[in-house]
């Protein structure tokens, strides 16, 4: 088995990343806009998403090169250019599209499940300083497009059915095209470990669960196609960062360190964001009666930016 080379499980034509965790949305809003109104009104009415970069999706175990770009200026100075100083992981999962749909023919919420083959683990690496400077008004670009890591194993929705669970209360009620007669999430335990540069052992930094997502994967797919957009087999729908309500369940360093204001202490070393040589490892599993369904590992090591 040591000689087996893992590959991406599908040829990914298109990649969309959603923003479906209320806890993550609330924390990010509080960090950047203040605690008064951290979540924009539209977030509670539709699954927010942006179109990601499929060409830079890589399989677990692939090194991630620290990206370079423009970062937020200090005061009246010019924007900084160079290697990202705020490189972050994002604990996510992603739905793999099975059967697609024809252009102009939306997938109904009742039929959406039949268009999802299964789920994988996903780390949507983020350069927070680059992203913060570029995202207004059109959203993420270079702060996200440099790399996204997937686990090599797809777990089908049939296999996950015994672990289905209720979703958080959606208030206000979704519009009819997003209203599900039976609304399901999945009880998938998730964990993030960081193996610090120069260290042998890894440290757990996050324990979360897929069940915390506010918008379901079927709502995401139905919304994606409601305007007539055609999905194709192998397309990827990222869940967005999966944060829970507890401090130890936050899904990225941006939240865990409150944008660097509260450094983490890991094995006697402090971290605000990722350093060169750090390796991030995502794992996930469902626990049944005497058995587990695992998703494998989703890992990547940060290597220095080229000069």
C-alpha positions as a Markdown table, in Angstrom:
| # | Residue | x | y | z |
|---|---|---|---|---|
| 1 | Unk | 0.0 | 0.0 | 0.0 |
| 2 | Unk | 2.9 | 2.3 | 0.6 |
| 3 | Unk | 3.6 | 2.4 | -3.1 |
| 4 | Unk | 0.1 | 3.4 | -4.1 |
| 5 | Unk | -0.3 | 6.9 | -5.4 |
| 6 | Unk | -3.5 | 8.6 | -4.6 |
| 7 | Unk | -5.2 | 10.7 | -7.3 |
| 8 | Unk | -8.1 | 13.1 | -7.4 |
| 9 | Unk | -11.2 | 10.9 | -7.5 |
| 10 | Unk | -12.9 | 12.8 | -10.3 |
| 11 | Unk | -12.0 | 15.1 | -13.2 |
| 12 | Unk | -13.3 | 18.4 | -11.8 |
| 13 | Unk | -14.7 | 20.8 | -14.5 |
| 14 | Unk | -16.1 | 23.4 | -12.3 |
| 15 | Unk | -15.9 | 24.3 | -8.6 |
| 16 | Unk | -18.2 | 26.4 | -6.5 |
| 17 | Unk | -17.6 | 27.2 | -2.8 |
| 18 | Unk | -20.5 | 28.0 | -0.5 |
| 19 | Unk | -20.7 | 30.0 | 2.8 |
| 20 | Unk | -23.1 | 27.8 | 4.7 |
| 21 | Unk | -22.1 | 27.8 | 8.3 |
| 22 | Unk | -23.9 | 30.4 | 10.4 |
| 23 | Unk | -21.3 | 30.3 | 13.1 |
| 24 | Unk | -18.5 | 31.0 | 10.6 |
| 25 | Unk | -20.5 | 33.7 | 8.9 |
| 26 | Unk | -21.2 | 35.4 | 12.3 |
| 27 | Unk | -17.6 | 35.2 | 13.4 |
| 28 | Unk | -16.2 | 36.6 | 10.2 |
| 29 | Unk | -18.7 | 39.4 | 10.1 |
| 30 | Unk | -17.9 | 40.3 | 13.7 |
| 31 | Unk | -14.2 | 40.4 | 12.9 |
| 32 | Unk | -14.4 | 42.6 | 9.9 |
| 33 | Unk | -17.7 | 44.6 | 10.4 |
| 34 | Unk | -18.3 | 44.5 | 14.1 |
| 35 | Unk | -20.7 | 42.6 | 16.3 |
| 36 | Unk | -23.8 | 44.8 | 15.7 |
| 37 | Unk | -24.9 | 43.2 | 12.4 |
| 38 | Unk | -22.3 | 40.5 | 11.6 |
| 39 | Unk | -24.4 | 38.6 | 9.0 |
| 40 | Unk | -25.8 | 40.3 | 5.9 |
| 41 | Unk | -29.6 | 40.0 | 5.5 |
| 42 | Unk | -29.4 | 38.0 | 2.3 |
| 43 | Unk | -27.4 | 35.2 | 4.0 |
| 44 | Unk | -30.6 | 33.9 | 5.7 |
| 45 | Unk | -32.5 | 33.8 | 2.4 |
| 46 | Unk | -30.1 | 32.0 | 0.0 |
| 47 | Unk | -26.9 | 29.9 | 0.1 |
| 48 | Unk | -24.1 | 32.4 | -0.7 |
| 49 | Unk | -21.3 | 31.2 | -2.9 |
| 50 | Unk | -18.5 | 32.2 | -5.3 |
| 51 | Unk | -17.0 | 30.5 | -8.3 |
| 52 | Unk | -13.7 | 28.9 | -7.4 |
| 53 | Unk | -10.7 | 27.8 | -9.4 |
| 54 | Unk | -10.9 | 24.1 | -10.5 |
| 55 | Unk | -7.4 | 24.0 | -12.0 |
| 56 | Unk | -5.7 | 24.4 | -8.6 |
| 57 | Unk | -7.6 | 21.6 | -6.8 |
| 58 | Unk | -5.1 | 19.0 | -5.7 |
| 59 | Unk | -5.2 | 15.6 | -3.9 |
| 60 | Unk | -4.3 | 15.1 | -0.3 |
| 61 | Unk | -0.5 | 15.0 | 0.3 |
| 62 | Unk | 0.3 | 17.7 | -2.3 |
| 63 | Unk | 2.5 | 20.5 | -1.0 |
| 64 | Unk | 1.0 | 24.0 | -1.1 |
| 65 | Unk | 3.2 | 26.9 | -2.2 |
| 66 | Unk | 2.8 | 30.1 | -0.1 |
| 67 | Unk | 1.1 | 32.5 | -2.4 |
| 68 | Unk | 2.2 | 36.0 | -3.2 |
| 69 | Unk | 0.0 | 39.0 | -3.9 |
| 70 | Unk | -1.1 | 42.4 | -2.7 |
| 71 | Unk | -2.1 | 42.8 | 0.9 |
| 72 | Unk | -4.1 | 45.3 | 2.8 |
| 73 | Unk | -2.2 | 48.6 | 3.3 |
| 74 | Unk | -1.5 | 50.1 | 6.7 |
| 75 | Unk | -2.9 | 53.5 | 7.1 |
| 76 | Unk | -2.2 | 55.7 | 4.0 |
| 77 | Unk | 0.7 | 53.5 | 2.8 |
| 78 | Unk | 0.7 | 51.6 | -0.5 |
| 79 | Unk | -0.5 | 48.0 | -0.4 |
| 80 | Unk | 2.2 | 45.5 | 0.6 |
| 81 | Unk | 3.3 | 43.0 | -2.1 |
| 82 | Unk | 5.0 | 39.7 | -1.3 |
| 83 | Unk | 4.4 | 36.3 | 0.3 |
| 84 | Unk | 1.1 | 36.1 | 2.3 |
| 85 | Unk | 1.6 | 36.7 | 6.0 |
| 86 | Unk | -1.8 | 35.4 | 6.9 |
| 87 | Unk | -2.0 | 31.9 | 5.4 |
| 88 | Unk | -4.9 | 29.9 | 6.7 |
| 89 | Unk | -6.7 | 26.5 | 6.4 |
| 90 | Unk | -10.5 | 26.1 | 6.0 |
| 91 | Unk | -12.2 | 23.0 | 7.4 |
| 92 | Unk | -14.7 | 22.1 | 4.7 |
| 93 | Unk | -16.4 | 19.2 | 2.9 |
| 94 | Unk | -17.5 | 19.1 | -0.7 |
| 95 | Unk | -20.4 | 17.5 | -2.6 |
| 96 | Unk | -19.4 | 15.7 | -5.8 |
| 97 | Unk | -22.0 | 16.1 | -8.6 |
| 98 | Unk | -23.2 | 12.9 | -10.1 |
| 99 | Unk | -25.8 | 13.3 | -12.9 |
| 100 | Unk | -25.8 | 16.8 | -14.2 |
| 101 | Unk | -28.6 | 18.9 | -15.7 |
| 102 | Unk | -29.2 | 20.5 | -19.0 |
| 103 | Unk | -28.6 | 24.2 | -19.5 |
| 104 | Unk | -31.8 | 26.1 | -18.7 |
| 105 | Unk | -33.4 | 23.3 | -16.8 |
| 106 | Unk | -33.1 | 23.7 | -13.0 |
| 107 | Unk | -33.0 | 20.8 | -10.5 |
| 108 | Unk | -35.9 | 20.9 | -8.1 |
| 109 | Unk | -35.2 | 20.7 | -4.4 |
| 110 | Unk | -37.1 | 17.3 | -4.3 |
| 111 | Unk | -34.7 | 15.9 | -6.9 |
| 112 | Unk | -31.5 | 17.5 | -5.8 |
| 113 | Unk | -30.3 | 14.5 | -3.8 |
| 114 | Unk | -30.3 | 12.4 | -6.9 |
| 115 | Unk | -27.7 | 14.7 | -8.4 |
| 116 | Unk | -25.2 | 14.3 | -5.6 |
| 117 | Unk | -22.9 | 11.3 | -5.7 |
| 118 | Unk | -21.1 | 11.7 | -2.4 |
| 119 | Unk | -18.9 | 13.8 | -0.1 |
| 120 | Unk | -15.2 | 14.4 | 0.3 |
| 121 | Unk | -13.0 | 16.3 | 2.8 |
| 122 | Unk | -11.8 | 19.7 | 1.5 |
| 123 | Unk | -9.3 | 22.3 | 2.7 |
| 124 | Unk | -9.9 | 25.6 | 0.9 |
| 125 | Unk | -6.6 | 27.3 | 1.7 |
| 126 | Unk | -6.9 | 31.0 | 2.2 |
| 127 | Unk | -4.5 | 34.0 | 2.2 |
| 128 | Unk | -6.4 | 36.2 | 4.5 |
| 129 | Unk | -4.4 | 39.4 | 3.9 |
| 130 | Unk | -4.6 | 39.1 | 0.1 |
| 131 | Unk | -8.3 | 38.3 | 0.3 |
| 132 | Unk | -9.1 | 41.2 | 2.6 |
| 133 | Unk | -7.7 | 43.7 | 0.1 |
| 134 | Unk | -9.1 | 42.3 | -3.1 |
| 135 | Unk | -12.6 | 40.9 | -2.2 |
| 136 | Unk | -14.5 | 44.2 | -2.5 |
| 137 | Unk | -16.6 | 44.4 | -4.7 |
| 138 | Unk | -16.4 | 41.0 | -6.6 |
| 139 | Unk | -15.3 | 38.5 | -3.9 |
| 140 | Unk | -12.2 | 36.2 | -3.5 |
| 141 | Unk | -9.6 | 35.9 | -6.3 |
| 142 | Unk | -5.9 | 35.4 | -5.7 |
| 143 | Unk | -6.5 | 34.8 | -1.9 |
| 144 | Unk | -8.2 | 31.5 | -2.8 |
| 145 | Unk | -7.2 | 30.4 | -6.2 |
| 146 | Unk | -3.7 | 29.2 | -5.4 |
| 147 | Unk | -4.8 | 25.8 | -4.0 |
| 148 | Unk | -7.6 | 23.6 | -2.7 |
| 149 | Unk | -6.9 | 20.2 | -1.2 |
| 150 | Unk | -9.3 | 17.2 | -1.5 |
| 151 | Unk | -9.3 | 13.8 | 0.2 |
| 152 | Unk | -9.1 | 11.0 | -2.4 |
| 153 | Unk | -12.1 | 9.0 | -1.2 |
| 154 | Unk | -15.7 | 9.8 | -2.0 |
| 155 | Unk | -18.3 | 8.5 | 0.5 |
| 156 | Unk | -21.7 | 8.1 | -1.2 |
| 157 | Unk | -24.9 | 9.6 | 0.2 |
| 158 | Unk | -26.3 | 6.0 | 0.5 |
| 159 | Unk | -23.4 | 5.1 | 2.9 |
| 160 | Unk | -24.1 | 8.3 | 4.9 |
| 161 | Unk | -27.9 | 7.7 | 5.2 |
| 162 | Unk | -27.7 | 6.0 | 8.6 |
| 163 | Unk | -26.0 | 9.1 | 9.9 |
| 164 | Unk | -28.6 | 11.7 | 8.7 |
| 165 | Unk | -29.8 | 14.2 | 11.3 |
| 166 | Unk | -31.9 | 17.3 | 11.6 |
| 167 | Unk | -30.7 | 20.7 | 10.4 |
| 168 | Unk | -30.6 | 23.9 | 12.3 |
| 169 | Unk | -33.8 | 25.9 | 12.4 |
| 170 | Unk | -34.0 | 28.0 | 9.3 |
| 171 | Unk | -35.6 | 31.3 | 10.2 |
| 172 | Unk | -37.0 | 33.0 | 8.1 |
| 173 | Unk | -38.4 | 29.9 | 6.3 |
| 174 | Unk | -36.8 | 29.4 | 2.9 |
| 175 | Unk | -38.6 | 30.4 | -0.2 |
| 176 | Unk | -40.6 | 27.6 | -1.8 |
| 177 | Unk | -37.8 | 26.5 | -4.3 |
| 178 | Unk | -35.5 | 25.9 | -1.3 |
| 179 | Unk | -38.2 | 24.5 | 1.1 |
| 180 | Unk | -37.5 | 20.8 | 1.8 |
| 181 | Unk | -40.2 | 18.3 | 2.9 |
| 182 | Unk | -37.5 | 16.3 | 4.7 |
| 183 | Unk | -34.4 | 18.4 | 5.4 |
| 184 | Unk | -31.2 | 16.4 | 6.3 |
| 185 | Unk | -27.7 | 17.0 | 7.5 |
| 186 | Unk | -25.2 | 14.3 | 8.3 |
| 187 | Unk | -23.5 | 13.6 | 11.6 |
| 188 | Unk | -19.8 | 13.6 | 10.5 |
| 189 | Unk | -17.2 | 14.2 | 13.1 |
| 190 | Unk | -14.4 | 16.4 | 11.8 |
| 191 | Unk | -11.0 | 17.2 | 13.1 |
| 192 | Unk | -8.1 | 19.5 | 12.1 |
| 193 | Unk | -4.5 | 18.7 | 13.2 |
| 194 | Unk | -1.4 | 20.8 | 12.5 |
| 195 | Unk | 2.0 | 19.2 | 12.4 |
| 196 | Unk | 4.2 | 22.2 | 13.2 |
| 197 | Unk | 7.4 | 22.8 | 11.2 |
| 198 | Unk | 10.3 | 20.9 | 12.7 |
| 199 | Unk | 8.1 | 18.9 | 15.1 |
| 200 | Unk | 7.3 | 15.2 | 15.0 |
| 201 | Unk | 3.9 | 15.2 | 16.6 |
| 202 | Unk | 0.7 | 16.9 | 15.5 |
| 203 | Unk | -1.6 | 19.0 | 17.6 |
| 204 | Unk | -5.4 | 19.0 | 17.4 |
| 205 | Unk | -6.7 | 22.6 | 16.8 |
| 206 | Unk | -10.3 | 22.0 | 15.9 |
| 207 | Unk | -13.1 | 19.5 | 16.4 |
| 208 | Unk | -16.3 | 20.3 | 14.5 |
| 209 | Unk | -19.2 | 18.5 | 12.8 |
| 210 | Unk | -20.8 | 18.6 | 9.4 |
| 211 | Unk | -24.2 | 18.8 | 11.1 |
| 212 | Unk | -23.6 | 22.4 | 12.0 |
| 213 | Unk | -24.2 | 23.6 | 8.4 |
| 214 | Unk | -27.2 | 25.9 | 8.1 |
| 215 | Unk | -27.8 | 25.4 | 4.4 |
| 216 | Unk | -28.0 | 21.7 | 3.3 |
| 217 | Unk | -26.1 | 20.3 | 0.3 |
| 218 | Unk | -29.4 | 19.7 | -1.5 |
| 219 | Unk | -30.4 | 23.3 | -1.0 |
| 220 | Unk | -27.0 | 24.4 | -2.3 |
| 221 | Unk | -27.4 | 22.4 | -5.5 |
| 222 | Unk | -31.0 | 23.5 | -6.1 |
| 223 | Unk | -30.1 | 27.1 | -5.6 |
| 224 | Unk | -27.0 | 26.7 | -7.9 |
| 225 | Unk | -29.3 | 25.5 | -10.8 |
| 226 | Unk | -32.4 | 27.6 | -10.2 |
| 227 | Unk | -31.3 | 30.2 | -12.8 |
| 228 | Unk | -30.8 | 27.5 | -15.4 |
| 229 | Unk | -27.0 | 26.9 | -14.7 |
| 230 | Unk | -26.0 | 23.4 | -15.9 |
| 231 | Unk | -23.9 | 21.2 | -13.6 |
| 232 | Unk | -21.8 | 18.4 | -15.0 |
| 233 | Unk | -20.6 | 15.1 | -13.5 |
| 234 | Unk | -17.6 | 15.7 | -11.3 |
| 235 | Unk | -18.4 | 19.3 | -10.5 |
| 236 | Unk | -17.5 | 20.2 | -6.9 |
| 237 | Unk | -19.7 | 22.1 | -4.4 |
| 238 | Unk | -17.7 | 23.2 | -1.4 |
| 239 | Unk | -19.6 | 23.6 | 1.9 |
| 240 | Unk | -17.7 | 26.6 | 3.2 |
| 241 | Unk | -15.9 | 26.6 | 6.5 |
| 242 | Unk | -17.7 | 24.3 | 9.0 |
| 243 | Unk | -17.6 | 26.0 | 12.4 |
| 244 | Unk | -19.5 | 25.0 | 15.4 |
| 245 | Unk | -20.8 | 27.0 | 18.4 |
| 246 | Unk | -18.0 | 26.2 | 20.8 |
| 247 | Unk | -14.6 | 27.9 | 20.8 |
| 248 | Unk | -12.8 | 24.6 | 20.0 |
| 249 | Unk | -15.0 | 23.9 | 17.0 |
| 250 | Unk | -14.0 | 26.9 | 14.9 |
| 251 | Unk | -13.0 | 25.9 | 11.4 |
| 252 | Unk | -10.1 | 28.2 | 10.6 |
| 253 | Unk | -7.3 | 30.2 | 12.2 |
| 254 | Unk | -9.0 | 33.4 | 11.3 |
| 255 | Unk | -11.6 | 32.5 | 13.9 |
| 256 | Unk | -9.5 | 30.6 | 16.3 |
| 257 | Unk | -7.0 | 33.5 | 16.7 |
| 258 | Unk | -9.6 | 36.2 | 16.0 |
| 259 | Unk | -7.6 | 37.5 | 13.0 |
| 260 | Unk | -4.3 | 37.1 | 14.8 |
| 261 | Unk | -5.3 | 39.0 | 17.9 |
| 262 | Unk | -5.3 | 35.8 | 20.1 |
| 263 | Unk | -2.4 | 33.6 | 19.2 |
| 264 | Unk | -2.7 | 29.8 | 19.8 |
| 265 | Unk | -0.3 | 27.9 | 21.9 |
| 266 | Unk | 0.6 | 24.6 | 20.3 |
| 267 | Unk | 3.2 | 22.3 | 21.9 |
| 268 | Unk | 5.0 | 25.3 | 23.4 |
| 269 | Unk | 4.9 | 27.2 | 20.1 |
| 270 | Unk | 2.6 | 30.1 | 19.2 |
| 271 | Unk | 0.7 | 30.4 | 15.9 |
| 272 | Unk | -1.5 | 33.1 | 14.6 |
| 273 | Unk | -1.4 | 31.8 | 11.0 |
| 274 | Unk | 0.5 | 29.0 | 9.2 |
| 275 | Unk | 4.2 | 29.1 | 8.9 |
| 276 | Unk | 6.4 | 27.5 | 6.2 |
| 277 | Unk | 6.8 | 23.8 | 6.9 |
| 278 | Unk | 3.5 | 23.5 | 8.8 |
| 279 | Unk | 1.4 | 20.6 | 7.7 |
| 280 | Unk | -2.4 | 20.7 | 8.1 |
| 281 | Unk | -4.3 | 17.4 | 8.3 |
| 282 | Unk | -8.1 | 17.1 | 8.1 |
| 283 | Unk | -9.9 | 13.9 | 9.1 |
| 284 | Unk | -13.6 | 12.9 | 9.2 |
| 285 | Unk | -15.7 | 9.9 | 10.1 |
| 286 | Unk | -19.2 | 8.7 | 11.0 |
| 287 | Unk | -19.5 | 6.4 | 14.0 |
| 288 | Unk | -22.0 | 3.6 | 13.8 |
| 289 | Unk | -22.8 | 0.7 | 16.2 |
| 290 | Unk | -19.4 | -1.1 | 16.3 |
| 291 | Unk | -18.0 | 0.5 | 13.1 |
| 292 | Unk | -16.8 | 3.7 | 11.5 |
| 293 | Unk | -17.1 | 5.1 | 8.0 |
| 294 | Unk | -14.0 | 7.2 | 7.4 |
| 295 | Unk | -13.1 | 9.8 | 4.8 |
| 296 | Unk | -9.4 | 9.2 | 4.9 |
| 297 | Unk | -7.1 | 12.2 | 5.3 |
| 298 | Unk | -6.9 | 15.6 | 3.6 |
| 299 | Unk | -3.4 | 16.9 | 4.1 |
| 300 | Unk | -1.0 | 19.5 | 2.8 |
| 301 | Unk | 2.3 | 21.1 | 3.8 |
| 302 | Unk | 3.2 | 24.7 | 3.3 |
| 303 | Unk | 6.4 | 25.3 | 1.3 |
| 304 | Unk | 8.0 | 28.7 | 0.9 |
| 305 | Unk | 7.0 | 31.2 | -1.8 |
| 306 | Unk | 9.4 | 31.3 | -4.7 |
| 307 | Unk | 11.7 | 34.3 | -4.8 |
